[in-house]
Amino acid sequence: MNAGSRNIGANVGKAGWLLGALLMLAGCQTTSPVPKSVALDDTSFMGMWTTYRHCEAASDLDTMLLDARKLDRVTHQSIAGIGHDVLLPQVMKRWVSEPANRLAVDPKAMAVACSLRTGQSALSAGNYELADEMFQAVLTYPEGMYPYYIQQARQGLAQLNVDANMSDKTALSSSFTAILAATASKQ
């Protein structure tokens, strides 16, 4: 091999590396950025935290209800446009989990805690309809992730049933019997 062909081979190798690097950089620039979640556009994390703290400190049931609903609405909004499972067949989607929460605290935990507190406060105030609504809202969250809150909501519904029966009011929720049966079977 002569020096000229060796020099050409070295230049081709350098050009290959340069071309590869340019393609990688161009590829990164041509993908669209991940859009922000609608939930995080509406309320920043600090906004959610402020709402949660407001719910925890409030004594007015209407204010607590608004806070609980706001937190619940934010946590049920999905991250728009990410579509982590869009291309998968329906049969395979059940094996794909939700993207991990990247915030310092769990927004769903804040929402479920606020709903529980609102339900407990409504029960103490004798506002049985609101208490039932809030306890039922807590029961919509996955039990495996929030067992404490689920158990407290079931206990609240049981107490609500007792209070409603003692005050000669009909049970407000058709699920009281089912909740009591589920609570009894878990104990």
N, C-alpha and C positions, 0 to 999 in steps of 0.2 A: 504494500500500500504506500502510496506516495503522500507527501505532506498536504497536497491540495485536496485529495479525496477525504483525508482525515479531517481537514478543516471544514469541508462541506458537511460531513457527518455531524460534527460538533455544532455547526450552525443550525442544521435540521433539528437536532435534539433541543437546542435552546428555543427554536421557533415553536416546537411542539409544546414545550412547557409554557411558553408565552401564550400560545393559542388556547391551551387548556385553562390557564388562569383567566383569560379574557372571557371565555365561554362561561366559566363558573360565576364571574362577576356579573356578566350580562344576564345570566339565568336568575340570579338573585334579584336583579333590578326589574325583570319582566313579570315577576309574580306580583299579584295585587296584595297590598297589605291587609292584614286581618282587621276587619272593621270592629269598632268598639261595640260592646253590648248596648242594646237599647236601654237596659236597666242602668248601666253605669253612665250613660249619657244623661238620663233623667236625674239621677241622684248619684253623686260621687260616693265613694266609700265614707268620707267624712259626713256627708249628708245622711247616709244610712245610719251611721253611728250616732249622729245627733238625734235622729228620729227614735232610735232604740233607747237612748238615754232619756229622752223626753217621755217615752212610753213608761219606762221604769219609774220615773219620778212623778208622773202625773197622778192626780186623784180624780179628775173629771172623766167619767166614762166615755163621753162623746170624743174627747181628745184622744183617749187611749184607743178607742175603736178606729179613729182615723189613722193613728200611727200603726196599728196592727195591720190594717188593710193596705196601707202604703208599703210596709215592709213585705207583706205577703205578695203583693203585686210585683214588686221588684224582684223577688226571688223566683217567681214563676216565669219570668221572661227569660227566654233563651238567648244565647249569644248569637246575634243575627249574622248570617252570612258565613259562619265557620263551616257548617255542614260536615262535621267530622265523620258522619256515617251516611251522607247523601248518596254516594255511589254504591253502597252495599245493597245487596238484595235483602228484601224484607226478612227472609229466614235468618240471615246472619246478624241483623241489627240487634237482636236480643242479647248477643254476646259482647256488644260494644258498650262500655260504660261511659257515663257523662265525663266530659273533660274535668280535670281536677280544679278545685277552687284555688285560685291564686291570691286571695286576699288574706290578710292577717287573721281574720276571724271568719267564721262561717255565717254568711248573711241569712241562711235558712234557720240557723240556730237563733239568731236575733229575732227573726220573724215569729218562730214558734214560741219563744220565751215571752215575747210581747203579747201574743194571742192568749197564752196561758194566763198571764198576769191580768189581762183584761177580763178574761172569763172568771177568774177568781174574785176580782174586784166587783164584777157585776153580780156574782152570786152573793157576795157579802152585802151588797146594796139591795138585794131582792129583785134585781132586773133579770128574771129567769130567761127571757127570750134571748137577750144578749149573751148571757152566760152559756146557754145552749149553743148558740151560733159560734162562739169563740172556742168552746171545748171541741165542737165538731170540726172546726178549722184545724185544730191541733192534730186531730186524728187522721187528717189527710196526709200528714208527713210520714215518711218511712219509719216504722217502729225500730228497725235495726239500728238506725242512725240516731234516733232521739228517744230511747226507751224511758228516760226519766219523765220527759214531757208528756209522752203518751200515757204513762201510768197516772200522772197527776191529772190529766184531762179525764181519764176514766173515773178517778176518784171524785173529781168535780161533778161529773155527770151523775154519779151515784148520790152524791150529796144533794144535787139539784133535784133528783127524783124524791129523795126523802123530804126536802123542804117543800116541794110542790105538793106532796101528799099530805103533809102536816097542815098546810094552809088551805086544804080542800080544793086545790087547783088540779086540773088534769095534767098529766105528764106532757110536757111540751114536745118531747122528741120521741119519735117512734122507735128510736134505737136504744132507749134506756135499758130495756130487757136484754137486748143483745150485748150491750156494753157490760151490764152487771154479770151476765153469764160468762163473758170473756174474762172479766176481772176475777171472778171466782175460780175459773178453771186455771188461771195462771198462778194463783196463790196456793 
